[in-house]
Each structure stands twice: as structure tokens, then as C-alpha cells.
Amino acid sequence: MANNPLQQYFRQPKIYISLPSQGVYSEPGTIEGDLTKIPVFGMTGMDEIMLRTADALLSGESTASVIKSCCPAIVNPWEISTLDIDLILASIRIATYGEDLQMIKTCENCGTENEYSVKLSRFIDHYLNCHYNNVIDLGHLKVTIRPLTYRQSQDFSFKNFSLQQRILQINDIKNEAERRKASDEIMKEITMLRNEVFATGIESVDTGTTVVDDRDFINEWISNSDQIIMKQINQHMEKNKLDWTIKPEITKCENCGHESFLSVELDQSNFFVNA
């Protein structure tokens, strides 16, 4: 096939990024080339359409597709660590629209709509300076954890979404006994899902005499652990999550001077669509 004479006008990388995880938690072959200098292209028209497709957004397919299009060095976006996803999305938006994100917030005090400009480069700096603490010290046990992959995260999110939808439907059950039974069943499934998330995020457990990394053994341990153990694991994971969360900015209303917090969610359904 002849070379396209328009090839020189194809899109070019706009920025280069390194990943917060440095690829440590991704399987070999997930990323190609220099992990400290991953090229990021702006989105195509087809990418924008993908991010407006509701079903693809819910499944994560649209996000994976856009990452593969804009970051071709990331061969398999589904296996990217969740530590890296938000930085990648922020960098794609910068490459497409520039680093200024315009946001509108209604003042809680006077009702005035204020427009603010957020610098997305702040997001990049934040994620690159975050630390993921992958060891939980339980005294007699040391648990090594790892962040979920994007696929695992989406699978668990979808399962949780389905359970929340079923909870809403419980109110439609007229018979009280049946409603209570349905509620108990869903609560049991929510607990099982939580345990599944914990077990998936555990890489190994050091007992002091042996290191256990067998998935079946870890699943069995999680299912038979005291509640205090589960609480400690959950607190550690929530602390990691909080450390990686972008802190809200303090803003002031131009009309009345009222100060409030402005939070930016890297939600694919609005982070790109409203650009």
C-alpha cells in the first residue's frame, strides 16, 4: 500500500508523561517503550463519540478505547494500575483541550453562578508525588497489597452498581417478610463483594515463618478473619485512596465573597464531554 501523502499531517504527541506506579503493578507487555516518557496524543473525533456512549462508559470500554488511541504505548489499558488512570485521563485532556479546565459552581450563599479555571498540570504534579503504601502491619501478620487493575476496578464497580440498583427495587416489594429476606440476601452479597475486593488487592501475607501468595488460601483467610482484621485492612486501603484523591480548591464568590470548596472529579462522563 502506498504511503499516505497526508501522513505528515497526522496528529502528533502533545505531551509526554511518566506513570505514578512506574509500571510496577502492570503485567509485562502492558506498556511498551520508555515508561518515563510515554507519548500522549489528543483525542480524535471518534474518541469523543466513544466518551458520549453511555453503555461504553458504564463498562469502561470507552475509557480503555480512548487510552489506547491517545497513548498507543499502553498496549493493554485494561491491565493498567488504577494508580495511573487519573493521571492518564488528565494528560489526555491536556493534550486535547489544553491544561485549563473551566468549571461552573453555584454559590451556596447567594445563588450566583461563578466560573473558575482549574490548572490540570496541578493534577499531574499531585499524582507524581503520591506514595502508595503497599504493606499493612497487623502485628503478627504483614500483608502486602497491590492496586487493582482498571479491569478489576470496573468489574467491581459494575457489580456494586447492580447491587445498588437491586437495593432500590426492594421498596417495591409489598410483603414485609419477602422484603426483609431480599434485603438480607443483598447485604450478604455486598459483604462477599467487599471480601472479594480485599482478597484481590492482597498480593501476599507474611506470617513470619512463611509467605502465602496462593489465591485460594488468601480468599479463605479473608472469609474467616475477625472483623477487626477487616477493619484494619479497610482503613489502610481507604488511607491510600484518600492520599491519592485531589484535594478541593478554596474558591470565592465574585458576588458576595462567600468561600467554598471546588472539587474536581475525573469522571469520564463529564470530564471530557463538557470541554
FIKOL-743242 format. One record per residue: x, y, z of N, C-alpha, C in turn; residue number from 1. Coordinates in steps of 0.05 Angstrom, whole numbers, plus 32768, in hexadecimal, padded with zeros to 4 digits. Layout:
FIKOL-743242
SITE n_xx n_yy n_zz ca_xx ca_yy ca_zz c_xx c_yy c_zz vextor
SITE    X    Y    Z     X     Y     Z    X    Y    Z    NUM
...
//
This chain:
FIKOL-743242
SITE n_xx n_yy n_zz ca_xx ca_yy ca_zz c_xx c_yy c_zz vextor
SITE 8011 7FE8 8000  8000  8000  8000 8012 8019 8000      1
SITE 800B 802C 7FEF  801B  8045  7FED 8019 8055 8007      2
SITE 802E 8064 800D  802D  8076  8024 8019 808D 801F      3
SITE 800B 8093 8034  7FF7  80A8  8032 8006 80C3 8032      4
SITE 8002 80D4 801D  8010  80EE  801C 8007 8101 8032      5
SITE 7FF1 80FA 8040  7FE8  810B  8057 7FF3 8102 8072      6
SITE 8004 80ED 8071  800E  80E2  808A 801C 80F6 809B      7
SITE 802A 8109 808E  8038  811D  809E 8025 8130 80AD      8
SITE 800C 812F 80A6  7FF8  8140  80B4 7FE8 8130 80C9      9
SITE 7FEF 8117 80CD  7FE2  8107  80E2 7FE8 8114 80FD     10
SITE 7FD8 810E 8111  7FDD  8119  812C 7FF7 8110 8137     11
SITE 8003 8121 8147  801D  811B  8153 801B 811C 8171     12
SITE 802D 8110 8180  802C  8111  819D 802D 812E 81A6     13
SITE 801C 8135 81B9  801B  8150  81C4 802C 8153 81DE     14
SITE 802B 813E 81EE  803B  813D  8207 8045 8121 820B     15
SITE 8058 811F 821E  8063  8105  8226 8060 8102 8244     16
SITE 8059 80EB 824D  8054  80E7  826A 8064 80CE 8273     17
SITE 8067 80CD 828E  8070  80B5  829B 8059 80AD 82AD     18
SITE 8058 8093 82B5  8042  8089  82C5 8049 8089 82E2     19
SITE 8036 8090 82F4  803B  8090  8310 8044 8075 831A     20
SITE 8039 805F 830F  8040  8044  8318 805B 803B 830C     21
SITE 8065 804A 82F8  807D  8042  82E9 807A 8027 82DC     22
SITE 8061 801E 82D8  805C  8005  82CB 8060 7FEC 82DD     23
SITE 8066 7FF1 82F6  806C  7FDB  8309 8055 7FC7 830B     24
SITE 803C 7FD2 830B  8025  7FC1  830F 8017 7FB7 82F6     25
SITE 8024 7FBB 82DF  8019  7FB3  82C6 8028 7F9A 82BB     26
SITE 8019 7F89 82AE  8025  7F70  82A3 8038 7F78 828C     27
SITE 804E 7F68 8289  8060  7F6D  8272 8051 7F6D 8258     28
SITE 8058 7F80 8247  804B  7F83  822D 8033 7F97 822D     29
SITE 802B 7FA0 8245  8015  7FB3  8247 801D 7FCE 823B     30
SITE 8037 7FD5 823F  8041  7FEF  8235 805A 7FEA 8225     31
SITE 805D 7FF7 820F  8075  7FF5  81FE 8086 800F 8200     32
SITE 80A0 800C 81FC  80B1  8023  81FA 80BA 802D 8215     33
SITE 80C2 8047 8216  80CC  8054  822E 80B5 805B 8241     34
SITE 80B5 804F 8259  809F  8054  826C 80A0 8070 8277     35
SITE 80B7 807D 8274  80BA  8098  827F 80B3 80AE 826A     36
SITE 80AD 80A5 8252  80A8  80B8  823C 8093 80AC 8229     37
SITE 807A 80AA 8233  8064  809E  8224 8057 80B5 8214     38
SITE 8056 80B3 81F9  804A  80C8  81E9 802B 80C8 81EB     39
SITE 8020 80E0 81ED  8003  80E3  81EF 7FF9 80F4 81D8     40
SITE 7FE6 80E9 81C8  7FDA  80F7  81B2 7FBF 8103 81BA     41
SITE 7FB6 8117 81AC  7F9C  8122  81B0 7F87 810E 81A5     42
SITE 7F6E 8111 81AE  7F59  80FF  81A5 7F50 8104 8188     43
SITE 7F47 80EF 817B  7F3B  80F2  8161 7F1D 80F6 8164     44
SITE 7F0F 80FC 814E  7EF3  80FF  814F 7EE5 80E5 8158     45
SITE 7EEF 80CE 8150  7EE4  80B5  8158 7EE7 80B0 8176     46
SITE 7EFE 80B9 8181  7F02  80B7  819E 7EED 80C7 81AE     47
SITE 7EE7 80DF 81A4  7ED2  80EF  81B1 7EB7 80E2 81B0     48
SITE 7EB1 80D5 819A  7E98  80C6  8198 7E96 80AF 81AC     49
SITE 7EAD 80A1 81AF  7EAE  808B  81C2 7EA8 8094 81DE     50
SITE 7EB1 80AC 81E5  7EAD  80B7  8200 7E91 80C2 8205     51
SITE 7E81 80C1 81F0  7E66  80C9  81F2 7E52 80B1 81F1     52
SITE 7E5E 8099 81F0  7E4E  8081  81EE 7E49 8075 820A     53
SITE 7E31 8077 8213  7E2A  8070  822F 7E33 8053 8236     54
SITE 7E2B 8040 8226  7E31  8024  822C 7E4F 801F 822D     55
SITE 7E5E 802C 821B  7E7B  8028  821A 7E88 8035 8232     56
SITE 7E7C 804B 823B  7E87  8059  8253 7E83 8047 826C     57
SITE 7E6B 803B 826E  7E65  802A  8285 7E78 8012 8287     58
SITE 7E7D 8006 8270  7E8E  7FEE  826F 7EAC 7FF5 8271     59
SITE 7EB3 800E 826C  7ECF  8015  826B 7EDB 8013 824F     60
SITE 7ECC 8008 823C  7ED6  8003  8222 7EDF 801D 8214     61
SITE 7ED0 8033 8218  7ED6  804C  820B 7EF1 8057 8216     62
SITE 7EF5 8056 8230  7F0D  8060  823B 7F25 8050 8232     63
SITE 7F23 8035 8231  7F39  8024  8228 7F3F 802A 820B     64
SITE 7F2A 802E 81FA  7F2E  8034  81DE 7F3C 804F 81DA     65
SITE 7F34 8063 81E9  7F40  807E  81E6 7F5D 807D 81EF     66
SITE 7F63 806F 8205  7F7F  806D  820F 7F90 8060 81FA     67
SITE 7F86 804B 81ED  7F96  803D  81D9 7F9B 804E 81C1     68
SITE 7F87 805F 81BA  7F89  8071  81A3 7F9D 8088 81A9     69
SITE 7F9B 8094 81C0  7FAB  80AB  81C7 7FC6 80A5 81D3     70
SITE 7FC9 808D 81DE  7FE2  8084  81EA 7FE9 8069 81DD     71
SITE 7FF1 8068 81C4  7FF5  804E  81B6 800B 803D 81C3     72
SITE 801D 8049 81D4  8031  803A  81E2 8024 8028 81F7     73
SITE 800C 802F 81FF  7FFD  801E  8212 7FEE 8009 8202     74
SITE 7FF9 7FF2 81FF  7FEE  7FDE  81ED 7FD4 7FD2 81F8     75
SITE 7FD3 7FCE 8212  7FBB  7FC2  821E 7FB1 7FD4 8236     76
SITE 7FA0 7FE8 8230  7F97  7FFA  8245 7F88 7FEC 825C     77
SITE 7F7C 7FD5 8257  7F6D  7FC7  826C 7F7F 7FBE 8282     78
SITE 7F99 7FBA 827C  7FAC  7FB0  8290 7FBC 7FC6 829D     79
SITE 7FB5 7FDF 8297  7FC3  7FF5  82A4 7FB9 7FF7 82C1     80
SITE 7FCC 7FFE 82D3  7FC5  8001  82EF 7FB2 8019 82F2     81
SITE 7F9F 8017 8305  7F8D  802D  830B 7F9C 8045 8316     82
SITE 7FB5 8041 831F  7FC5  8058  8328 7FCB 806B 8311     83
SITE 7FCB 8060 82F8  7FD3  8070  82E1 7FBC 807C 82D1     84
SITE 7FA4 8071 82D4  7F8E  8078  82C3 7F88 8096 82C3     85
SITE 7F86 80A2 82DB  7F7E  80BE  82DC 7F93 80D1 82D0     86
SITE 7FAD 80CA 82D4  7FC2  80DA  82C7 7FC0 80D8 82A9     87
SITE 7FBB 80C0 829F  7FB9  80BB  8282 7FA2 80CB 8277     88
SITE 7F8B 80CA 8284  7F73  80D9  827B 7F78 80F7 827B     89
SITE 7F85 8101 8290  7F8B  811E  8292 7F9E 8126 827B     90
SITE 7FB2 8115 8275  7FC5  811B  8260 7FB8 811B 8245     91
SITE 7FA5 8108 8240  7F97  8107  8227 7F86 8121 8223     92
SITE 7F7A 812A 8238  7F6A  8142  8236 7F7C 815B 8231     93
SITE 7F94 815B 823D  7FA7  8171  8238 7FAF 8171 821B     94
SITE 7FB5 8158 8211  7FBE  8156  81F5 7FA9 815D 81E1     95
SITE 7F90 815A 81EA  7F79  8160  81D7 7F6F 817D 81D9     96
SITE 7F6C 8187 81F2  7F60  81A1  81F5 7F71 81B6 8202     97
SITE 7F89 81AE 820C  7F9A  81C0  821B 7F96 81BB 8239     98
SITE 7FA7 81C8 8249  7FA8  81C1  8265 7F93 81D0 8276     99
SITE 7F84 81E3 826B  7F6F  81F1  827A 7F55 81E3 8278    100
SITE 7F4A 81DC 8290  7F2F  81D0  8291 7F1C 81E4 829D    101
SITE 7F08 81EC 828D  7EF5  8200  8295 7EDE 81F2 82A4    102
SITE 7ED7 81FC 82BC  7EC2  81F0  82CC 7EB0 8206 82D6    103
SITE 7E96 81FF 82D9  7E82  8211  82E3 7E78 8207 82FE    104
SITE 7E77 8218 8312  7E6D  8210  832C 7E5A 8225 8336    105
SITE 7E43 821D 833F  7E2F  822F  834A 7E34 8234 8367    106
SITE 7E35 824E 836E  7E3B  8256  838A 7E24 824D 839C    107
SITE 7E2B 823F 83B2  7E17  8235  83C5 7E0A 824C 83D5    108
SITE 7E18 8263 83D5  7E0E  827A  83E5 7DFB 828C 83D6    109
SITE 7E02 8293 83BD  7DF1  82A6  83AE 7DE6 829B 8394    110
SITE 7DEE 8283 838C  7DE3  8277  8374 7DF0 8280 835A    111
SITE 7E06 8290 835C  7E14  8299  8344 7E24 8283 8337    112
SITE 7E22 8281 831D  7E33  826E  830E 7E4E 827A 8309    113
SITE 7E63 826D 8313  7E7E  8277  830F 7E8E 8263 82FE    114
SITE 7E9E 826E 82EC  7EAF  825E  82DB 7ECC 825E 82E5    115
SITE 7ED7 8247 82E8  7EF3  8245  82F2 7F03 8236 82DD    116
SITE 7F1D 823B 82DD  7F30  822D  82CB 7F43 821D 82DC    117
SITE 7F44 8203 82D7  7F55  81F1  82E6 7F6D 81E8 82D5    118
SITE 7F85 81EA 82DF  7F9D  81E1  82D0 7FA1 81C3 82D4    119
SITE 7F9E 81B4 82BE  7FA1  8197  82C0 7FBD 818E 82C5    120
SITE 7FD1 81A0 82C0  7FED  8199  82C6 7FF0 8193 82E3    121
SITE 7FDF 81A0 82F4  7FE0  819B  8311 7FD9 817D 8317    122
SITE 7FC7 8172 8307  7FC0  8156  830A 7FD8 8144 8305    123
SITE 7FE6 814A 82EF  7FFD  813A  82E8 8012 813A 82FE    124
SITE 8018 8152 8308  802B  8155  831E 8022 8146 8336    125
SITE 8008 8147 833C  7FFE  8139  8354 8003 811B 8352    126
SITE 7FFA 810F 833C  7FFD  80F2  833A 801A 80E8 8339    127
SITE 802B 80F8 832D  8047  80F0  832C 8055 80F2 8347    128
SITE 8049 8100 835A  8055  8103  8374 8046 80F3 838A    129
SITE 8033 80E2 8381  8025  80D1  8393 8035 80B8 839A    130
SITE 8030 80AE 83B2  803E  8095  83BA 8029 8080 83C0    131
SITE 802C 8068 83B4  801A  8052  83B9 8027 8040 83CE    132
SITE 801B 803E 83E5  8025  802D  83FB 801A 8011 83F7    133
SITE 802B 7FFE 83EF  8022  7FE4  83E8 8025 7FCF 83FD    134
SITE 802C 7FD7 8416  802F  7FC4  842C 801D 7FCC 8443    135
SITE 800D 7FB8 844C  7FFC  7FBC  8463 8007 7FAB 847A    136
SITE 800F 7FB8 8490  801A  7FAA  84A7 8004 7FA4 84BA    137
SITE 7FFD 7F8A 84BC  7FE8  7F81  84CF 7FF4 7F75 84E8    138
SITE 800E 7F7B 84ED  801B  7F70  8505 8026 7F55 8500    139
SITE 8016 7F40 8501  801F  7F25  84FD 801F 7F1E 84DF    140
SITE 8014 7F2F 84CF  8014  7F2B  84B2 801C 7F44 84A4    141
SITE 8029 7F41 848D  802F  7F58  847B 8022 7F52 8460    142
SITE 8010 7F63 8458  8001  7F5F  843F 800C 7F72 842A    143
SITE 8014 7F67 8414  801D  7F77  83FD 8005 7F79 83E9    144
SITE 7FFE 7F92 83E3  7FE7  7F97  83D1 7FF1 7FA3 83B7    145
SITE 7FDF 7FA3 83A4  7FE4  7FAF  838A 7FCB 7FBD 8380    146
SITE 7FCD 7FD2 8371  7FB5  7FDF  8366 7FA7 7FCD 8351    147
SITE 7F8E 7FD1 834E  7F7F  7FC1  833A 7F87 7FCB 831E    148
SITE 7F83 7FB9 830B  7F86  7FC2  82EF 7F6D 7FD0 82E7    149
SITE 7F6E 7FDE 82D1  7F56  7FEC  82C7 7F3F 7FD9 82C2    150
SITE 7F45 7FC1 82B7  7F30  7FAD  82B2 7F23 7FA4 82CC    151
SITE 7F34 7F9E 82E0  7F29  7F95  82FA 7F18 7FAB 8307    152
SITE 7F21 7FC3 8305  7F12  7FDA  8311 7EF7 7FDD 8303    153
SITE 7EF7 7FDB 82E9  7EDD  7FDE  82DA 7ECA 7FC7 82E0    154
SITE 7ED5 7FAE 82E2  7EC5  7F97  82E8 7EB8 7F9A 8303    155
SITE 7EC7 7FA3 8317  7EBC  7FA6  8332 7EA8 7FBD 8333    156
SITE 7EAE 7FD2 8324  7E9B  7FE9  8323 7E81 7FE1 8317    157
SITE 7E82 7FD1 8302  7E69  7FC8  82F5 7E59 7FB6 8308    158
SITE 7E67 7FA4 8316  7E59  7F93  8329 7E4C 7FA3 833F    159
SITE 7E5A 7FB8 8349  7E4F  7FC9  835E 7E37 7FD9 8354    160
SITE 7E3A 7FE2 833B  7E23  7FF1  832F 7E0A 7FE0 832D    161
SITE 7E0E 7FC7 8325  7DF8  7FB4  8323 7DEA 7FAF 833E    162
SITE 7DFB 7FAD 8353  7DF0  7FA8  836E 7DE1 7FC1 8377    163
SITE 7DEC 7FD9 8371  7DDE  7FF1  837A 7DC3 7FF4 836B    164
SITE 7DC2 7FEC 8352  7DA8  7FEC  8344 7D94 7FD9 8350    165
SITE 7D9D 7FC2 8359  7D8C  7FAF  8366 7D82 7FB9 8381    166
SITE 7D92 7FC8 838F  7D8A  7FD4  83A8 7D73 7FE7 83A4    167
SITE 7D74 7FF7 838F  7D5F  800A  8389 7D45 7FFB 8382    168
SITE 7D47 7FE3 8377  7D2F  7FD4  836F 7D21 7FC6 8387    169
SITE 7D30 7FC4 839D  7D24  7FB7  83B5 7D0B 7FC5 83BF    170
SITE 7D0B 7FE0 83BD  7CF4  7FEF  83C6 7CDA 7FE8 83B7    171
SITE 7CDD 7FDC 83A0  7CC5  7FD5  8390 7CB9 7FBA 8399    172
SITE 7CC7 7FAC 83AB  7CBD  7F93  83B5 7CA8 7F98 83CB    173
SITE 7C90 7F90 83C7  7C7A  7F97  83DA 7C7C 7F86 83F4    174
SITE 7C81 7F6C 83F0  7C82  7F5A  8407 7C9B 7F5F 8418    175
SITE 7C96 7F65 8432  7CAC  7F6C  8444 7CC0 7F56 8447    176
SITE 7CB7 7F3D 844A  7CC9  7F27  844E 7CDB 7F23 8435    177
SITE 7CCF 7F25 841E  7CDE  7F22  8405 7CF1 7F39 8401    178
SITE 7CE9 7F52 840A  7CFA  7F69  8408 7D13 7F66 841A    179
SITE 7D0E 7F5C 8432  7D24  7F57  8445 7D37 7F42 843B    180
SITE 7D2C 7F2D 8430  7D3C  7F17  8425 7D4E 7F21 840E    181
SITE 7D42 7F31 83FC  7D50  7F3C  83E5 7D67 7F4E 83EF    182
SITE 7D60 7F5E 8404  7D74  7F71  840F 7D8C 7F62 841B    183
SITE 7D86 7F4C 8429  7D9B  7F3C  8436 7DAD 7F2F 8421    184
SITE 7DA1 7F26 840B  7DB0  7F19  83F6 7DC3 7F2D 83E9    185
SITE 7DB9 7F46 83E4  7DCA  7F5A  83D8 7DE1 7F62 83EA    186
SITE 7DDB 7F65 8404  7DF0  7F6D  8417 7E06 7F57 8418    187
SITE 7DFD 7F3E 8416  7E11  7F28  8415 7E22 7F2A 83FC    188
SITE 7E16 7F31 83E5  7E25  7F33  83CC 7E38 7F4B 83CE    189
SITE 7E30 7F61 83DB  7E41  7F78  83DE 7E5A 7F71 83EF    190
SITE 7E55 7F62 8404  7E6C  7F59  8415 7E7F 7F47 8405    191
SITE 7E74 7F35 83F5  7E84  7F23  83E5 7E94 7F33 83D0    192
SITE 7E87 7F47 83C5  7E95  7F58  83B1 7EAC 7F68 83BE    193
SITE 7EA7 7F72 83D6  7EBC  7F80  83E5 7ED4 7F6D 83EA    194
SITE 7ECE 7F55 83F3  7EE4  7F42  83F8 7EF3 7F3B 83DE    195
SITE 7EE4 7F39 83C8  7EF0  7F33  83AE 7F03 7F4A 83A6    196
SITE 7EFB 7F63 83AB  7F0C  7F7A  83A5 7F26 7F79 83B6    197
SITE 7F22 7F74 83D0  7F39  7F72  83E1 7F4D 7F5C 83D8    198
SITE 7F42 7F44 83D3  7F52  7F2D  83CC 7F61 7F32 83B1    199
SITE 7F53 7F3F 839E  7F60  7F45  8385 7F77 7F58 8388    200
SITE 7F74 7F6B 839A  7F89  7F7F  839F 7FA0 7F76 83B0    201
SITE 7F9E 7F5D 83BA  7FB4  7F52  83CB 7FC7 7F41 83BA    202
SITE 7FE0 7F49 83BA  7FF4  7F3A  83AB 7FFF 7F22 83BA    203
SITE 8004 7F26 83D4  800F  7F11  83E5 800B 7F18 8402    204
SITE 800D 7F03 8413  800C  7F06  8430 8024 7EF9 843D    205
SITE 8033 7F08 844C  804C  7EFE  8459 8045 7EF7 8476    206
SITE 8047 7EDD 847D  8040  7ED4  8498 8058 7ED5 84AB    207
SITE 806F 7EDC 84A0  8088  7EDB  84B0 8098 7EC3 84AA    208
SITE 808B 7EAD 84A3  8099  7E95  849C 8095 7E8C 847F    209
SITE 8080 7E97 8472  807B  7E91  8456 806C 7EA8 8449    210
SITE 806F 7EAB 842F  8061  7EBF  8420 804C 7EB1 840F    211
SITE 8033 7EB8 8414  801D  7EAB  8406 8013 7EBD 83EF    212
SITE 8014 7EB2 83D6  800B  7EC1  83BF 7FF7 7EB1 83AF    213
SITE 7FEF 7E9A 83B9  7FDB  7E8A  83AB 7FC0 7E97 83AE    214
SITE 7FB2 7E9C 8396  7F99  7EAB  8396 7F84 7E9D 83A7    215
SITE 7F82 7E82 83A5  7F6D  7E74  83B4 7F71 7E76 83D2    216
SITE 7F8B 7E75 83DB  7F90  7E78  83F7 7F89 7E94 8401    217
SITE 7F90 7EA8 83F1  7F8A  7EC4  83F9 7F6C 7EC9 83FA    218
SITE 7F5D 7EBE 83E6  7F40  7EC1  83E6 7F34 7EB4 83FF    219
SITE 7F3E 7E9C 8406  7F34  7E8E  841D 7F3A 7E9D 8437    220
SITE 7F52 7EA9 8438  7F59  7EB9  8450 7F47 7ED2 8453    221
SITE 7F42 7EDF 843D  7F31  7EF7  843E 7F15 7EF0 8447    222
SITE 7F0B 7ED9 843E  7EF0  7ED1  8445 7EEE 7EC8 8462    223
SITE 7F04 7EC2 846E  7F04  7EB8  848A 7F13 7EC9 849D    224
SITE 7F17 7EE3 8497  7F26  7EF5  84A8 7F13 7F04 84BB    225
SITE 7F1E 7F0C 84D2  7F0E  7F1C  84E4 7F08 7F37 84D8    226
SITE 7EF2 7F43 84E1  7EEA  7F5D  84D6 7EFF 7F72 84DA    227
SITE 7F0E 7F71 84F0  7F22  7F85  84F5 7F38 7F85 84E0    228
SITE 7F3F 7F6C 84D5  7F52  7F6A  84C0 7F48 7F77 84A7    229
SITE 7F2E 7F72 84A0  7F22  7F7E  8489 7F22 7F9D 848B    230
SITE 7F1D 7FA6 84A4  7F1C  7FC3  84A8 7F37 7FD0 84A4    231
SITE 7F4D 7FC2 84AD  7F68  7FCD  84AA 7F6F 7FCE 848C    232
SITE 7F69 7FB9 847E  7F6F  7FB8  8461 7F60 7FCE 8452    233
SITE 7F46 7FD1 8459  7F36  7FE5  844C 7F40 8001 8452    234
SITE 7F48 8006 846B  7F52  8021  8473 7F6C 8027 8463    235
SITE 7F7D 8013 8460  7F96  8018  8451 7F90 801E 8434    236
SITE 7F7E 800E 8428  7F77  8013  840C 7F6A 802E 8408    237
SITE 7F59 8036 841B  7F4B  8050  8419 7F60 8066 841C    238
SITE 7F74 8062 842D  7F89  8077  8430 7F98 807A 8416    239
SITE 7F9F 8064 8409  7FAC  8066  83EF 7F9B 8075 83DB    240
SITE 7F81 806F 83DB  7F6E  807C  83C8 7F6D 809A 83CE    241
SITE 7F6C 80A1 83E7  7F6A  80BD  83EF 7F83 80CC 83E7    242
SITE 7F9A 80C0 83EB  7FB3  80CD  83E3 7FB5 80D2 83C5    243
SITE 7FA8 80C2 83B5  7FA9  80C5  8398 7F93 80D7 838E    244
SITE 7F80 80DF 839F  7F6A  80F0  8397 7F73 810D 8395    245
SITE 7F6B 811A 837F  7F71  8136  837B 7F62 8147 8390    246
SITE 7F70 8157 839E  7F64  8168  83B3 7F54 817F 83A6    247
SITE 7F3D 8185 83B1  7F2C  819B  83A5 7F3A 81B6 83A8    248
SITE 7F34 81C8 8395  7F3F  81E3  8396 7F2B 81F5 83A5    249
SITE 7F36 8209 83B3  7F25  821D  83C0 7F1F 8233 83AC    250
SITE 7F06 8239 83A8  7EFD  824D  8394 7EED 8263 83A2    251
SITE 7EEB 827A 8396  7EDC  8290  83A1 7EC8 829A 838D    252
SITE 7EAF 829F 8395  7E9A  82A9  8384 7EA0 82C6 837C    253
SITE 7E9E 82CB 8363  7EA3  82E7  8359 7E8E 82FA 8363    254
SITE 7E76 82F0 8369  7E60  8302  8370 7E60 8308 838E    255
SITE 7E62 82F3 839F  7E5F  82F8  83BC 7E78 82F2 83CC    256
SITE 7E8C 82E7 83BF  7EA6  82E1  83CD 7EA5 82C8 83DD    257
SITE 7E8F 82B8 83DC  7E8D  82A0  83EC 7EA2 828B 83E2    258
SITE 7EB0 827F 83F5  7EC4  826B  83EE 7EB8 824F 83EF    259
SITE 7EC0 823E 83DC  7EB7  8222  83DC 7ECC 8211 83CE    260
SITE 7EC8 81F7 83D0  7EDB  81E4  83C3 7ED2 81DC 83A8    261
SITE 7EE5 81DB 8395  7EDF  81D2  837A 7EEE 81B7 8375    262
SITE 7EDE 81A2 8371  7EEA  8188  836D 7EE9 8180 834F    263
SITE 7EFE 8174 8346  7EFF  816B  832A 7EFF 814C 832A    264
SITE 7EEB 8141 831D  7EE9  8124  831B 7EF2 811C 82FF    265
SITE 7F05 810A 82FC  7F0D  8100  82E2 7EFA 80EB 82D8    266
SITE 7EE0 80F3 82D7  7ECB  80E1  82CD 7ECA 80E4 82AF    267
SITE 7ECE 80CE 82A1  7ECF  80CF  8284 7EB6 80D9 8277    268
SITE 7E9F 80D6 8285  7E85  80DF  827A 7E82 80FD 8278    269
SITE 7E93 810C 8288  7E91  8129  8285 7EAC 8137 8283    270
SITE 7EC1 8129 828A  7EDC  8135  828A 7EE4 813D 826D    271
SITE 7EDB 812E 825A  7EE2  8133  823E 7ECA 813F 822F    272
SITE 7EB2 8136 8234  7E9B  813E  8225 7E96 815C 8226    273
SITE 7E9B 8168 823E  7E95  8184  8242 7EAB 8197 8239    274
SITE 7EBF 818C 822C  7ED6  819D  8224 7ECD 81B1 820F    275
//
